[in-house]
Amino acid sequence: METTYIQTDIKHVRRFLDACDGNWHHCIHVTCPSCKTSGICRESGFLFHPDATAEPLILPLSDARILFSCYPEPEECISNISVSAFLSLYRSYLNIRTATKSDCPCMELLKMQEEKNYDW
């Protein structure tokens, strides 16, 4: 059954939209073609845009489709890369900040970013 609501925390969605000026065409499309986390992550990819401090902000494509009322195509984004290229670019960042070393570092990054919104 297809999800009809956004699963990403709304504060993170706001932060992501602020970073990309509300336009997914300004984002990088990251494709996860052969995810090794079957059952854990059902995403086909995500949109990526760095914030003002170069921290990678991500938004799952399933949420982007609902939020923007269309499926963001890789060719319509500013660029597109594979998840392995994204992980290679941010390997040091992820190694320092992600503690659990889960099967899906991208979803762990998203969870960490969502929790950061409530770090009072």
N, C-alpha and C positions, 0 to 999 in steps of 0.2 A: 504494500500500500504506500502511495506517495505521501510524503509529509507536506502539509499545507500551512505550516507555521514556522517561523524562524526559531531555530534551536540555539543560536548564539546569543549570549547575554546582550541585552539592549544597550547597556553602557559601552560595551566593546563595539557594537555596531556603530554607535555615535562617534566613537573615537576613530574608527576606520573611515567613516564617511567624511569626517573633518579632514583626515589626512589626504584623501583623494578628491576633495572638493565635491563630494557627492556624485562623482562621475566615474563609473567603472571603466570607461575607455582610458583613463589615466593609470590604470593598474596593470600589473604583470599577471598574466594567466599562467598558473602552475598546474601542470597535468600530472596526475598520479595514474599512469596507465596500467601498471601491474603491481598493485598494492599487495604487500606480503602480510597484511594484517587482516586477513579475511575474518569477518565477523566483528572485529573491533572497530573498524572504520569503513563506512560505506560511501565515502566521498570519492568522486572522480577527479577532484582537484580543488583548487582554491584560488582566490584573487589575493594578490600580495601588493602592498604599498608600504614603503618605509615612512615612519613618522618623522617629526622634525629632528629627532636625535638619531635617526637611521635605524631605529628598532623596527624589525619586520612585523607589520600588522597583517594578519591574514583573515579572510572571510571565506568559509566553505562555499563552493559553487551552488550547493542546494539552497543555502540561505540567500545567496546573491540572486538566484533565479526568482525567488519569492519577493525579495526586496525591490528589485528593478523590473519586475514583471516580464522578464525575458531571460534567456540563457546567454550569459556572456560568452561569446565565441572568441577563441584564441586570436583569430586574425583581426578582431575589432579592438583588441587591447593594445596598449603601447608596445608590448612585447609578450612573448610566451616562452616558457622554459619548462624543462622536466623537473619533477620533484628531486631527482638526484642532483641536478644542477643547483637548485635552491638549497638543498642540504649541504652541498659543497661550499656554496657562498657563505652560509651562516653556520658552518660546523663549529667554529670556535665559540660563537655566541651561544649556540645550543648546548655545547658541552659544559659551559660555565653555569647556565641558568636552568637547565632541565635536570632534575634530580633523580627521577624514577627510571629513566632510560626505557621508557615504554616502547612497544612495538611500532607505534606511530608518533615520531617526534613532532610532526606538524600538529596533530591534535593535542599533544602535550603542550606545545607552544601556545595554542589557542586557549587551553584551560588556564595556563599560567597568566596569560594576558587578561582573561576574564576575572581571575582572582585579584589581579593587580588593581582593578577598578574599585575594589572594596577593601583595600589596604589602608584602613583609617588608623 
